[in-house]
Every structure is written in C-alpha cells, then in structure tokens.
Amino acid sequence: MVLRMVGGVRTGEDTEDLRAYLTRLEGSPAVHETVLLACGNHGDERPTWTYVEADAAEGVARRRCLQCATNVWVLDSESRWTFPHVWSCQTCGQSIAEVAAGLSMPEGDDVRWLVLGARCVDCGRIDGLTDMVLPGTPLAEVMGCL
C-alpha cells in the first residue's frame, strides 16, 4: 500500500490505497467498512474497471462496467439524476477508474453515510466523487444498490 501525495495530488498504486483514502477523510463521519465496487454480471471474475458519473452537490452517482456496459445506479440516484459528466482524471485525462464506497455504520449494521471515491487506472490519482446521507439503511440493502 503506497497512498501518497505527489505534487499536491493524492495517488495510490492499487485499490487498497483507494480504500485507505476513504477511511482517512478529514472532517467526515467515521468509515467503518469499505467496498470495492465491481460488476456482478461476470461470475467469479468481477471486473472493477468502470466509467463513473457523479454529482457531488446532489449526491447522485452511477457506474458503467467497462466490459459489459451495464449501468448501476447508486442507491436512489436514478430518481434524482442530474446528468453529470463522466468522471475523468484531472492529471492524465483517463476516464476509466476503480470505484470504492466507504460506509459509516456507527450503530451496528445500519448505514448512515456513504462516500464514493475513484482511483485512475492510468496514473493512480485518487479523487472523491460524492457522498450520501442515509436514514439508517440496512447494510444488505445498501450493498444491493452499489
């Protein structure tokens, strides 16, 4: 794991660095669990490379599997969609990322807050995408909507 700052830009070598980033966010609720998001349409070989669209101001996001083009809306994003641009790395311009979710569960298995982050598959830049406040949603329900 090599999570570091290079020229004022947070970078990481792999998805474990992305997950570590989500657990160290300053001024946010504690993240108790992190989940690397992958497409469920491929059996045991779940690809993690994706395109992602997110609107930080409105708390909406969706990702599209690079292998099969399946779209997955994060939680209730579809009903509140704002048509944000596809994320692209501000360092190298790549638009393919690995995406992870950080989950805050201060009282057991109910998720109260979710944060999404992306790691550029080309240069390793790590960016925050959006976050969502939840009304104590069961973990199993949240996992089904990622």
Helices and strands as residue ranges (DSSP letters): E 4-6, E 9-11, H 15-23, E 33-36, G 40-42, E 49-55, E 60-65, E 71-73, G 77-80, E 97-104, E 110-120, E 126-138, H 139-143
